[in-house]
């Protein structure tokens, strides 16, 4: 069965089961099922999944397979309203009966969605950008953040420091300005700049190409620089380095304390001088100092938000005890929140507080009364797994007209659901990738009912903007961060898996410039 036809059957079947389908959709589904045993089997499998979820949803200890909704609703607005009995379900009775008889003969399995597109066994890439200190990129808006997975290709850092940990085990500290070409987990090129490589035993053979030669580390540490005119130097800090020509011929062996200067292929011996290059300890010290600087910038941004009359909630997860079960809203007269299950942990830099959400019941409950013409949601999050169909960021308890649901799909889409008569969801394309799991990210979503614009942001950059009509007055009321207190058995669990170390709600829509400044901690 073609993938497009299969997805259409999944979509129409799910809408029928939820009581949301139209007569036209039911006729289309009927046409798809007629005379097609495989399509009938598919429908019956979906019906069985729905029945099983209804039977066991009261238990919070669901098997993993049943804690995830199948992918057959991913391209359709999420049906938040509770399912009701619908006379339309009898529309396909004859076909369903035939499908049931056919399915019994085939002994179907209800976990069909696991067989559609296999997940990658691991994150692709060749290295991890494990540390950054005051980076300025040669290509603004490159989107490279600390914790990002790096792929083969050019790496351009205008200024600042970076630590690249290759999957071979080699760790390279680079100083901007630097122009590198990352080739594999065992190989890179340096066209310009300074670097220092630590190569433990598993990574022996790690090499760095220069215009004149290739430096092959035989263990343990060396430094290298390439000037803008093509001259280069190698300094052996510890162990042994072999210099090879680009044709593979061995040129020279260097040991601890040895160095080489090269220009146009002419090699000159020099004494190694490691003090000219930033080492791992110095990088860590610089990173600690940078963290303090970031902290001070963040505090200034925090004060700006506290002075902003539109700020409804500012949870910064700071200055609280590990036994606290109330999350402090630092906005004066703002609502406080209750911590349920979630545990205190470390945030996006050492010493920064955060809450970790792991259990199926972990959540933070809050109450914000009133209606609003615009809202901004923003948070720093670290996702440890997108193991739910939807992962909750903030959901109101119900989904009455005007209430909002802020979520992430298992495909990495940012979603803002607004209950109205039009399509309920405004969502981005998949923007959170498997390689983003485990790194801190800043996400934000804004909505303005006067302009009808809903915008999504990742790490300060707009990734989607949706124009909507007739948005009703926005409501929050009782709601939860990191989970959902659903009042029906019809919905899968939506618990967030990861950490949150800042959560902000404003009763206005921030501009694109403001969101970028909020991400950088430079909001004034």
N, C-alpha and C positions, 0 to 999 in steps of 0.2 A: 504494500500500500504506500503511495507516495506520501512524503512527509507533510506536504501542504494539506492533503485530504485528511490525513490523520489528525492534524492539529485542529482542523475545522470540526471534525467529529467530536474531539475532546471538548472544544469550546462550547459547541451547541449542546452537547450532553450535559455539561456542568451547569449551563444556564437553565436547562429544562429541570434538572434535579433541584436547583435552588429556587425554582418558581419564578424566574426572572425572564424567561424566554417569551418572544412574541409569536403570534400565529405564523408569521412569515418564516421565522427561525425554525419553528417546529416542522413546517412543511419541507424546509430545506433538509433538516435532519432525517425526516422520513424518506426523502429521495435518496439520501446518501446510504441509508441502511437497506433499502429494498434490494433484494437479490445479491447481497454482499455479505457472506458469512463472517468474513474477517471484521467488517465494520460492526456487525451485530455483536460479535465477541467483544470488541472494544467497548461498545456501549454498556454491555453487561458487566464488564470489569469495573468500569467507572461507577456503576450503580452499586456494586458490591463494596467498593471502597467507601462510598458514602454511608452505606449501612453499617460497616464496621466502625467508622469514625463516630457515628451516632451512638453505637453500643458501648464504646469504651471511653468516650471523651470525658466522663466524670472523673476518671482517674488521672492524676497528674504524672503518674509513672508510666508513660506510654512507651512502647517499643520505638526505636528510632525511626523505623520505616513509616510508622503511623503518626509521628510527630511532624511529618513533612507533607504538605499538600502536593499532589502531583502537579506536573508542569502544565496541565492542560488549561489553566486559567491565566497564564502569564501575559498574554497579549490582550487581555480584556479588562475593563474596569472591574475592580475587586468588589464582589457583592457583599457589602457589609450588612445590609438589613437582614434580620433573621429570616430563615426560610419558612414559608407558610405552605399549607396544603394548597394545591393548585389543580383545578379540574383539567388543565391542559395535559397533565401527566397521563391521562387516559387516552390521549390523542394517538399514541404510538403503541397501544396495548397489543394489537395483533403482531406487530413486528417484534415487540419485546418478548412476547411468548415464544416466537420462533427463535429469537436469539438465545433465550434461556435453554431451550432444548438442544440447540447446537453447542452451547457452552458446556453443558453437562457432559457431552460426549468428549469434549476436548480437555476437560479437567483444568480449567483456566487458573492462572495465578493473578492475585490482586496487586502485585507490585510491578505492574507493567512500566510505570514511568522510570524505573531504574534502568530499563533497557533501551532508552531512546538515544541519549548522547553520553557516552562515558566521560566521567570527570578525569582531568589530568592527574597522573599519579603524583606529580610534584610540581612546584612552581618552576616555570622555565626561567632561564637566565644563567649568567655565569658568575655573578658576584652580588654582594650586598653592600649598600652604602650605609655603613654602620655608625658613622659619626660625621657631623658637620659643625664647623665653627665659623660664624659670620660669613656665609657664602654669598658671593655675587656671581651670577651666571652670565656667561658670554651671550647666551640666548635667553633673554628675559621671558618668564612664563614657561620655563622648561618643565615645571611640575615635578622636579626631582626633590624629594624630601628625605630627611633622615629616616632610614629603615626601608628605603626603596630598593627593589631588586633591579640590578643593572644587566643590560643585554649587550651583545656584541655591537660595537659602533663607537662613534666619537664621544668623548667626555671632555667638555670645555668648562673650565672654572676660571672666572676672571680674577677673583681674589678670595681669600679665606683658606680654610683648611678642610680636608676631607679624608676620611679613612675608608678604604675599599677593602672588603674582606672577600677574596675570591673563594669559590666553592672548592677549589683544590686545597685550601687551607692557608694560602699566602695572604698576608695582610700588608697593604700598601698605603702609606701616608703621603698625600700630595699637597703641594702648596701652590696656590694660585698666584700668577696666571699659569695655567697648565693646559696643554693640548695633548690628549691621549687618544689612542685607538684601542679599545678593549676587544681582543680577538677571541680568547677562550679563557677557561678557568686556569690555564697554565701559561698564558701568553698575552702580552700587551705591547703596544708601541708607544714611545714617548717622542712626540715631535717638538715639544717645547715645555720647559718647566723643571721643577725639582720634585723628587720623590724618594722615599725610603721604604724598602721592602724587607719584611720579616718573613722568612721562609722556613717553617718547621719541617720535620722529617717527611710527613705525608705529602708535602708540596715540593719536595726537591725536584729540580728540573724546571721550576718556574723561570720564565725568561722575559726580558724587556729589550725590545729592539730600539736602536738608535739609528741615525742616518748612516753611521759607519760600521756598526757591528751589532751583535746580539749578546747581551749579558745573561748568562745562564747560571742561576744560583745552585750551588751544590750543598748549601746549608752554611750559614744561618741567616745573615743579615748584611745588606749592602745598601748604599745610597747612590743616586744617579741624578745628573742634571744635563739638560740639553739647552743650549743658548739659541737665541733667535737666528744667529748666523750659521747654526748647524754644528758648532763645537759641542763636545760632550765630555763629561767626567764620570768616572766610576770610583767609589770609595768603599772598600770592604771593611765593614764594622766587625764582623765575626764570621768564621768559617771560610769558605772558598767559593770563588766565582770564576767561571770559564768564559772567555771572550771568543765568539765564533764570527766568522765572516758571514755575509748574507748567502753565500753559496754552501755554508756548512763546514768550512775549514776552520780548525782550531787555531786561533791566533795567539792566545796567551792564557796562563793560569794566574790568578791573583789570590793571595791569602790575606788573613787578618792584618790590617795596617797598610796594605798595598793600595795604590791608586793609579789610575790612568787618565791622561787628558788626550783627547783626540780631535783633530781638525783635518778634514779632507782625507781621512784614512791614515794619517800619520799619528802613531801612538807614542806618547811620552810618559815616562814613569813619574809619579808624584806621590807624596805621603798622604795617606788617607786622613781626612778631617771631618769626622762625623758631626762636629759641633755646628757645621753649616746647615744641617738638615734637622727638621723637626722629627723627633722620635715618638714612640708610643706614649711614654710617660709625659712628655711635654704636651702632646696632643690632649691627653686626658686632663692635664692641669688647665690648658687653655679652654677645653670644653666645660670644665667646672666653672671657670670664670665667666664664660659665655652664658652658662645657665643662670648665673646670678644676674647678668645683664638682661637676659630675657625675662627673668623674674621681675626685675624693676620695671621694664617696659610693660609687662603684663599688668602690674599693679597700677600703672598710670591709666591703662585702658580700662581696668576695673573701676577706677574712680570716675572716669568719664561716663561709663555706663550707669553708675550709681547716681550721678548727677542728671542723667537723662530722664525726664519725666515720663517718657514712654516705656521705660523698663518695668516689666511686670514681675519678672523672676530672674534672679542672678544667683545661681548655685555654683560656687567656685570650689567646693569640697576642701576648703582650707580652714585651718585652725580648729579642727574638731578632734575629739578623742575617738579612739578605735572602738569604744563601747557605745558611742552615740547612736541612737536610733531615730533622731530627728535631723533632717538635712536642713541646714541653715540657709534661708534666703536673705542675702545681705541687703536687698532693697528695703528701705524703711517702710514699714506698714505692709510689706508684701507677704503673701501666704507662705507659711512654713510647710515642710513636707515630711512624711513618715517613711523611714527606711524599713523594708520588709525583706529579710533574707540576704540581701546584698551585703558584701563585706568590704571593709576599708582596705585599700591597697595603694600602691605607688602610681603617681600620674606620669605626665609626659616628660618630666625631668626629675632627678633625684630630689626627694623631699617634698615634691608636689603631691597633694592628696588626690585620691580617686576612689570611686566605688566600683567593685567588680561584681558583675552579674553572671552567675553560672547555673544556679538551680532553676528549675522550671517555674518556681514561685517567686524568684527574686524580682523586686520592683521598688519603686519609690512612688508613693501616693501623694497627690496634692489637689487643691481646689482653687480655681480662679473663676470668680463670678463675673457676669456682665457679657455684653456683646461688643464686637470690635469691627472696625472697617478695614483694618490691616493688621498683619502679624509678621514677626520675624522669629524663627526658631534657629538657634545656633548651638553647636556642641563640639567639644573635642572628644573623639572616641577612638578606642582601639578594638577592632573587631578580631575576635579569636576564632570565629567560624560563622559562616552564613548557613547554618544547619536547619533553618526554618524556611517555609515558603515566604513568610514575612517576619522580619525582626523589628520589634517595636522600639521606636525612639520616644514618641509621646502619642498616646491614644486616649481620647475621651472614653468614658465608661460605655456610652452608647454611640449611636450614629444618627442622631436626630438632625433635622434640617439645620445647617450651618455649623455643625460640629466637625472638628478636624482630626485627622489621623496622620501622623508623620512616621514613616516607616522606611525600611530598606528591604528590597526583595532578595531572594536567593540568587538572582542573576546580577546583583549589585546595582540595581536601580534605586534612585532616591524617589520617594513617592509621597505626595501630599494628597490625602483624600479629603474632600469636602462634600458633605451630604447635601445634595440638592437634586432637582429633577433632571439635570443634565448629567454628563458623564462624571462620576464622582472623583476620578483620580487625575492628577497632573504628575507626570513622572519623567525622569531622565532616561536616556539610554543606559545600558550597563556601564557604569563608570568606576565601580569598585571591583577590582580584579583579584584573582587568587593571590597575586603577588603583594597585594595590600594587606593581607591578613597578618596581624601582629604588629603593624606600625600605627603610630598615632596620626590621625587625620582630622582636619577641621571640616565640618559639614554645616551647611546653612540652607534654609528655605524661606523665601519671603512670599507673601500673598497680599494683594491690595484689591479689594472688591470694587473700588472706584475706577481703577484702570483695567481690572480684570486680569492682571498679570500675575502669574505664579512663576518664580525663578528658583532654580536649584544651584548650589555652589559646592565645589569640592576643593579644599585647600586654597580658598580665596578666589577661585576662578569660576565664572558662570559656566555650567555644563548643560543647562536646559532652561528654556523660557517658554511658557505656555500662556496663550491668550484665551481667557474664558469669559462667558457671558452670564450676566445676571447672578453673580455670586451673592448668596444670602448673607445677612449679618453673621459674623463668625463667633462661634461659641467654644469655650474650653470646659468650664464647669469642673466636675470631678474627673480626674484622669490619672494616668500613670506614666512614669518614665521607665522604659525598659521592659514593659509587659502590658498585659491587657486583662482587665476584669470583665470578660465577656459574660453576658447574661443569657447565653443560649448555648446549647450543646453542639451547634452546627459549625463551629469554627475551630480550626487547629490552633495549637498553642503558638504564641508569637513572642516568646521570651527572647531578650537580647543576650547574646553570648559575647562578653568582652568587658571593657572598662569605659567609664565616662569620668572625665575630670573637670568638666565645665559644662553648664547647661544654662542657656539664656533664652528668655522670651520677651519680646518687645511688642507693644501695641502700635507698631508702624512698620512699614516695609523699608528696610535698610537699602541704600543705593549699592550699586556694584562696587563703587569706590570704598564705601564704608565696610562692606564685607571683606574686601581685600585687606583693609587696614586692621580689621578685627583679627583676621588670620595672622597677620604679622605682628600683632600686639602694638600697633602704632595708631590706635584710634584716639583722636584728640577732639 
